[in-house]
Amino acid sequence: METKTKMLTFLVVTIMVAAGGIYFLEYGGDSNADITIACGTKNYYEPFWIADHYGYFEEQGVSVKMLYVDGGGSATTALMAGRADITLVGADPAVRFIDQTEDGMIIGSISVNKSSTAYDFAALTEYGVDLNDPAGTLLNSDGTVKVHTGTDTTTGYFGGYRGYLCSAWQDGKLTEDQYNLLRSVKSSDSDGGIVHLQFDSQVTALLQDEVQMLCSGNVLNVAKETGGDSVTILSSPYEDPVGACVIIASEKILEQKQDKVMKVMKAFDKACADIENPDTRWSVSEYCAEFYNVGGWTANSQKTFFESQYWNICMMKDIEDFLIRKAALLDYNDFDPAERIDYYFLDEIYGGSPYTYDPGTGTLV
């Protein structure tokens, strides 16, 4: 693979939107770029990093500007504010985007969990968290919260944790009052089981006992590596519908630069192929671990994460049902995403529409 050197000494502008705790990290790329991509600096955005680093956008003949953000919540905000044309988000930001806007379409996906137990947790060992006994280990004997769980509530991990709690409630492991307490967000006025934390502050908050558990992505591995035996990794005992992060494009860019969007999608597809290909997986793992650049996250960690997912831009398996379920966990009623999903680009690249992906066989259906 022909590589392109990524300048890590680029001009960085940090903007904080106080109301949402949103951070943008933007480098001084080509101001006349064809398309601006809001790209997270955490896991699941690796195909974006790979496509940029290895020059796949240039190979397709499209000029791209990367707007680096901290995660899906910030990415959605950038798209809605007109600062970006394309981005990748998890289920929760996708639901909010569809609910709060009239323009913009889901045009593809990027990865699907191989395991139906889609959410893991990092907990302080001393608290003895048992996810099969949430009432006995997450709550005190007087019914107050004992274990507060840190997560970025603007991302898919928020709905993921709520999904675990919902399953525990439906399984009779929590009363309705206990469920409602644990699923609520702690504020200055009231207690709750969830604490909003940006990704870059989660490990510190856990190790300093500001929260006692995390629901997040590769941050969990960093917490375990840093905390050693003081941190335990736990997996949800409940199956969760296998879902995907989705690629969203603004209405404006779809109308004005459809050909450019197609080229970006092809670049993403080639990056996903590098992840799936055993001959290239290690080299892209090394690069992505270097890009992420956080202690405790190694090339081996990255490779293991890559192998836990199916990577392909056409993974739209049951995406409507998945988003509807997540919307219910976020308290959105009568949510219908059908008219906001566009299979055109996948149809043009691969032929056949609509596209679904069977994780069991690894094939398109």
C-alpha positions as CSV (number, residue, x, y, z in Angstrom):
1,M,0.0,0.0,0.0
2,E,1.3,3.4,-0.9
3,T,1.3,5.5,2.2
4,K,0.9,9.2,2.8
5,T,2.5,10.8,5.8
6,K,0.1,12.3,8.2
7,M,1.4,15.6,9.7
8,L,0.7,15.4,13.4
9,T,2.0,18.9,13.9
10,F,-1.0,20.4,12.1
11,L,-2.7,23.6,13.2
12,V,-5.2,22.6,15.9
13,V,-8.2,24.7,16.8
14,T,-10.2,23.6,19.8
15,I,-13.8,24.8,20.2
16,M,-16.0,23.9,23.1
17,V,-19.8,24.3,22.9
18,A,-20.6,24.6,26.6
19,A,-24.2,23.3,26.4
20,G,-23.2,19.9,25.0
21,G,-19.6,19.6,26.0
22,I,-18.7,19.3,22.3
23,Y,-15.1,19.5,21.2
24,F,-13.8,20.0,17.6
25,L,-10.2,19.4,16.7
26,E,-9.6,20.7,13.2
27,Y,-6.4,20.7,11.2
28,G,-5.5,23.1,8.5
29,G,-6.2,21.1,5.5
30,D,-7.3,22.3,2.0
31,S,-10.0,25.0,2.5
32,N,-11.1,24.3,-1.0
33,A,-11.6,20.5,-0.4
34,D,-14.4,18.8,-2.2
35,I,-15.8,17.2,1.0
36,T,-15.3,17.8,4.7
37,I,-15.5,14.6,6.9
38,A,-16.1,14.8,10.6
39,C,-13.9,12.0,11.9
40,G,-13.7,10.8,15.5
41,T,-10.4,10.1,17.2
42,K,-11.6,6.9,18.9
43,N,-12.5,3.4,17.8
44,Y,-14.8,2.6,14.8
45,Y,-13.4,5.6,12.9
46,E,-10.3,3.6,11.8
47,P,-11.4,3.2,8.1
48,F,-11.5,7.0,7.9
49,W,-8.0,7.3,9.3
50,I,-6.7,4.5,7.0
51,A,-8.3,6.1,3.9
52,D,-6.7,9.4,4.7
53,H,-3.3,8.1,5.6
54,Y,-2.9,5.7,2.7
55,G,-4.1,8.2,0.1
56,Y,-7.3,6.4,-0.9
57,F,-9.2,9.6,-1.3
58,E,-6.5,10.9,-3.7
59,E,-6.6,7.6,-5.6
60,Q,-10.3,8.2,-6.2
61,G,-9.7,11.7,-7.3
62,V,-11.5,13.5,-4.4
63,S,-10.1,16.2,-2.2
64,V,-11.0,15.7,1.5
65,K,-10.7,17.9,4.6
66,M,-10.7,16.0,7.9
67,L,-12.5,17.6,10.9
68,Y,-11.4,15.7,13.9
69,V,-13.9,15.3,16.7
70,D,-14.0,13.3,19.9
71,G,-16.9,11.0,19.0
72,G,-20.3,10.6,17.5
73,G,-22.1,13.3,19.4
74,S,-19.6,15.9,18.2
75,A,-19.7,14.5,14.7
76,T,-23.4,14.8,14.5
77,T,-23.2,18.4,15.8
78,A,-20.6,19.3,13.2
79,L,-22.9,17.9,10.4
80,M,-26.0,19.7,11.7
81,A,-24.0,22.9,12.0
82,G,-22.8,22.7,8.4
83,R,-19.2,22.2,9.4
84,A,-19.0,18.8,7.8
85,D,-20.6,16.9,4.9
86,I,-20.1,13.3,5.9
87,T,-19.6,11.5,9.2
88,L,-19.9,8.3,11.0
89,V,-22.0,7.9,14.2
90,G,-23.4,5.1,16.4
91,A,-27.1,4.4,16.9
92,D,-27.8,7.1,19.5
93,P,-26.5,10.1,17.5
94,A,-28.2,8.7,14.4
95,V,-31.5,8.5,16.2
96,R,-31.1,12.1,17.4
97,F,-30.1,13.3,14.0
98,I,-33.1,11.8,12.2
99,D,-35.5,13.0,14.9
100,Q,-34.2,16.6,15.0
101,T,-33.5,17.2,11.3
102,E,-35.3,16.9,8.0
103,D,-32.3,16.8,5.8
104,G,-29.4,14.3,5.5
105,M,-29.4,10.5,4.8
106,I,-27.8,7.3,6.1
107,I,-25.9,6.1,3.1
108,G,-23.9,3.2,4.4
109,S,-22.4,1.6,7.5
110,I,-18.9,0.7,8.5
111,S,-18.8,-2.3,11.0
112,V,-20.9,-4.9,12.7
113,N,-20.2,-6.6,16.0
114,K,-19.5,-10.3,15.5
115,S,-20.8,-11.0,19.0
116,S,-24.4,-10.5,20.1
117,T,-23.1,-9.4,23.5
118,A,-22.1,-6.0,22.0
119,Y,-21.3,-4.1,25.2
120,D,-18.4,-4.5,27.7
121,F,-17.7,-2.7,30.8
122,A,-14.6,-1.8,33.0
123,A,-15.4,-1.7,36.7
124,L,-13.3,-1.1,39.8
125,T,-12.6,-4.5,41.2
126,E,-13.2,-3.5,44.8
127,Y,-16.9,-2.9,44.2
128,G,-17.6,-6.5,43.2
129,V,-19.9,-5.6,40.3
130,D,-21.9,-8.6,39.1
131,L,-23.9,-7.8,35.9
132,N,-26.1,-10.8,36.7
133,D,-27.0,-9.1,40.0
134,P,-27.4,-5.4,39.2
135,A,-29.8,-4.7,42.2
136,G,-27.3,-6.3,44.6
137,T,-24.1,-4.8,43.3
138,L,-25.0,-1.5,41.5
139,L,-27.2,-0.3,44.3
140,N,-26.8,0.2,48.1
141,S,-29.1,-1.6,50.5
142,D,-31.1,1.6,51.0
143,G,-31.8,1.8,47.2
144,T,-29.3,4.6,46.4
145,V,-26.8,4.3,43.6
146,K,-23.5,2.5,44.7
147,V,-21.9,2.1,41.3
148,H,-22.1,5.1,38.9
149,T,-21.3,4.3,35.3
150,G,-19.4,6.8,33.2
151,T,-20.2,7.1,29.5
152,D,-20.4,9.7,26.8
153,T,-24.2,10.2,26.7
154,T,-24.1,11.7,23.2
155,T,-22.8,8.4,21.7
156,G,-24.1,4.9,21.2
157,Y,-22.7,3.7,24.5
158,F,-25.4,5.5,26.3
159,G,-28.1,3.5,24.6
160,G,-25.9,0.4,25.0
161,Y,-25.8,0.7,28.8
162,R,-29.5,1.5,28.9
163,G,-30.1,-1.6,26.8
164,Y,-28.3,-3.7,29.4
165,L,-30.4,-2.2,32.2
166,C,-33.6,-2.7,30.2
167,S,-32.8,-6.4,29.7
168,A,-32.1,-6.8,33.4
169,W,-35.4,-5.1,34.2
170,Q,-37.3,-7.4,31.8
171,D,-35.5,-10.3,33.3
172,G,-36.8,-9.5,36.8
173,K,-33.3,-8.5,38.1
174,L,-34.4,-4.9,38.7
175,T,-37.7,-3.3,39.9
176,E,-39.1,-0.5,37.7
177,D,-38.0,2.1,40.2
178,Q,-34.4,0.6,40.3
179,Y,-34.3,0.5,36.6
180,N,-35.4,4.1,36.2
181,L,-32.9,5.3,38.8
182,L,-29.9,3.5,37.2
183,R,-30.9,4.5,33.6
184,S,-31.1,8.2,34.6
185,V,-28.2,10.7,34.3
186,K,-26.8,12.1,37.5
187,S,-27.1,15.8,37.8
188,S,-26.5,18.5,40.4
189,D,-30.1,18.2,41.4
190,S,-30.6,14.5,41.5
191,D,-28.8,11.2,41.6
192,G,-28.7,8.7,38.8
193,G,-26.8,5.7,37.7
194,I,-25.1,7.3,34.7
195,V,-22.5,10.1,34.6
196,H,-21.7,11.9,31.4
197,L,-17.9,11.8,30.6
198,Q,-16.0,12.8,27.5
199,F,-13.8,9.9,26.3
200,D,-10.5,11.6,27.2
201,S,-11.5,11.9,30.9
202,Q,-13.1,8.5,31.4
203,V,-10.0,6.5,32.5
204,T,-8.9,9.1,35.0
205,A,-12.5,9.4,36.4
206,L,-12.6,5.6,37.0
207,L,-9.2,5.2,38.5
208,Q,-9.9,8.2,40.9
209,D,-13.2,6.5,41.9
210,E,-15.3,9.4,40.5
211,V,-17.3,6.7,38.7
212,Q,-17.0,3.0,39.5
213,M,-17.7,1.6,36.1
214,L,-17.4,2.6,32.4
215,C,-19.4,1.7,29.3
216,S,-17.2,2.8,26.4
217,G,-15.0,1.4,23.6
218,N,-11.2,1.1,23.5
219,V,-11.2,3.2,26.6
220,L,-12.0,0.0,28.5
221,N,-8.7,-1.6,27.4
222,V,-6.8,1.5,28.4
223,A,-8.4,1.5,31.8
224,K,-7.6,-2.2,32.4
225,E,-4.0,-1.7,31.2
226,T,-3.5,1.3,33.4
227,G,-5.4,0.1,36.5
228,G,-4.2,-3.5,36.4
229,D,-5.9,-5.8,39.0
230,S,-7.8,-2.8,40.3
231,V,-10.0,-2.9,37.1
232,T,-12.1,-5.8,35.9
233,I,-13.5,-6.1,32.4
234,L,-17.1,-7.4,32.4
235,S,-19.4,-8.4,29.5
236,S,-23.2,-7.9,29.5
237,P,-24.9,-11.2,30.1
238,Y,-27.7,-10.2,27.7
239,E,-27.7,-10.4,23.9
240,D,-28.1,-7.2,22.1
241,P,-29.2,-6.9,18.5
242,V,-26.1,-6.8,16.4
243,G,-25.9,-3.2,15.1
244,A,-23.6,-0.9,13.2
245,C,-22.2,2.5,13.1
246,V,-23.7,4.4,10.1
247,I,-22.4,6.8,7.6
248,I,-24.5,10.0,7.3
249,A,-24.2,12.6,4.5
250,S,-25.8,16.0,4.4
251,E,-28.6,16.7,1.9
252,K,-26.6,19.5,0.4
253,I,-23.6,17.3,-0.4
254,L,-25.8,14.6,-1.8
255,E,-27.5,17.0,-4.1
256,Q,-24.4,18.9,-5.3
257,K,-21.6,16.4,-5.2
258,Q,-23.0,12.9,-5.6
259,D,-20.0,11.8,-7.6
260,K,-17.6,13.0,-5.0
261,V,-19.6,11.2,-2.3
262,M,-19.3,8.0,-4.3
263,K,-15.5,8.3,-4.5
264,V,-15.4,8.8,-0.7
265,M,-17.5,5.7,-0.2
266,K,-15.1,3.7,-2.4
267,A,-12.2,5.0,-0.4
268,F,-13.9,3.8,2.8
269,D,-14.6,0.5,1.2
270,K,-10.9,0.0,0.3
271,A,-9.9,0.9,3.9
272,C,-12.4,-1.7,5.2
273,A,-10.8,-4.3,2.9
274,D,-7.4,-3.5,4.4
275,I,-8.8,-4.4,7.8
276,E,-10.5,-7.6,6.7
277,N,-7.5,-8.7,4.6
278,P,-5.1,-10.9,6.8
279,D,-2.2,-9.7,4.7
280,T,-2.7,-6.0,5.5
281,R,-4.5,-6.2,8.9
282,W,-1.4,-6.0,11.0
283,S,0.1,-3.0,9.2
284,V,-3.1,-1.0,9.5
285,S,-3.4,-2.1,13.1
286,E,0.1,-0.7,13.8
287,Y,-0.9,2.6,12.1
288,C,-4.2,3.0,13.9
289,A,-2.7,2.3,17.3
290,E,-0.1,4.9,16.5
291,F,-2.8,7.3,15.4
292,Y,-4.9,6.7,18.6
293,N,-1.7,7.3,20.6
294,V,-3.0,6.4,24.0
295,G,-1.0,4.4,26.6
296,G,-2.4,0.9,27.0
297,W,-3.7,0.7,23.4
298,T,-1.3,-1.3,21.3
299,A,-1.2,-2.7,17.8
300,N,-2.2,-6.1,19.3
301,S,-5.2,-4.3,21.0
302,Q,-6.1,-2.8,17.7
303,K,-5.9,-6.1,15.8
304,T,-8.0,-7.8,18.4
305,F,-10.6,-5.1,18.1
306,F,-10.6,-5.3,14.3
307,E,-11.1,-9.1,14.5
308,S,-14.2,-8.5,16.8
309,Q,-16.0,-6.8,13.9
310,Y,-17.1,-7.3,10.4
311,W,-15.8,-4.3,8.3
312,N,-17.6,-3.3,5.1
313,I,-19.5,-0.2,4.1
314,C,-22.5,-2.1,2.9
315,M,-23.5,-3.6,6.3
316,M,-27.1,-2.5,6.6
317,K,-28.4,-5.6,8.2
318,D,-31.7,-4.9,9.9
319,I,-30.6,-1.3,10.3
320,E,-34.2,0.0,10.6
321,D,-35.2,-2.3,13.3
322,F,-31.9,-1.7,15.2
323,L,-32.5,2.1,15.1
324,I,-36.1,1.8,16.2
325,R,-35.1,-0.3,19.2
326,K,-32.4,2.2,20.2
327,A,-34.8,5.1,19.8
328,A,-37.1,3.4,22.3
329,L,-34.2,3.2,24.8
330,L,-33.7,6.9,24.3
331,D,-37.4,7.6,24.9
332,Y,-38.2,8.5,21.3
333,N,-41.7,7.4,20.5
334,D,-43.1,6.6,17.0
335,F,-39.6,6.7,15.5
336,D,-39.5,5.7,11.8
337,P,-36.1,5.9,10.0
338,A,-37.1,4.3,6.8
339,E,-37.3,7.4,4.7
340,R,-33.8,8.5,5.9
341,I,-31.9,5.5,4.6
342,D,-30.5,5.7,1.1
343,Y,-29.1,2.5,-0.5
344,Y,-28.1,4.3,-3.8
345,F,-24.3,4.3,-3.2
346,L,-24.2,0.7,-2.1
347,D,-26.3,-0.2,-5.1
348,E,-24.0,1.6,-7.5
349,I,-20.8,0.2,-6.0
350,Y,-21.9,-3.4,-5.6
351,G,-25.1,-3.8,-7.6
352,G,-28.5,-4.9,-6.1
353,S,-30.7,-3.0,-3.7
354,P,-31.3,-2.8,-0.8
355,Y,-28.2,-4.3,0.8
356,T,-28.2,-6.4,3.9
357,Y,-25.3,-8.1,5.5
358,D,-25.4,-11.5,7.2
359,P,-22.9,-11.5,10.0
360,G,-23.3,-15.3,10.4
361,T,-22.0,-16.1,7.0
362,G,-20.1,-12.8,6.3
363,T,-21.9,-12.4,3.0
364,L,-24.2,-9.9,1.4
365,V,-27.9,-10.9,1.0
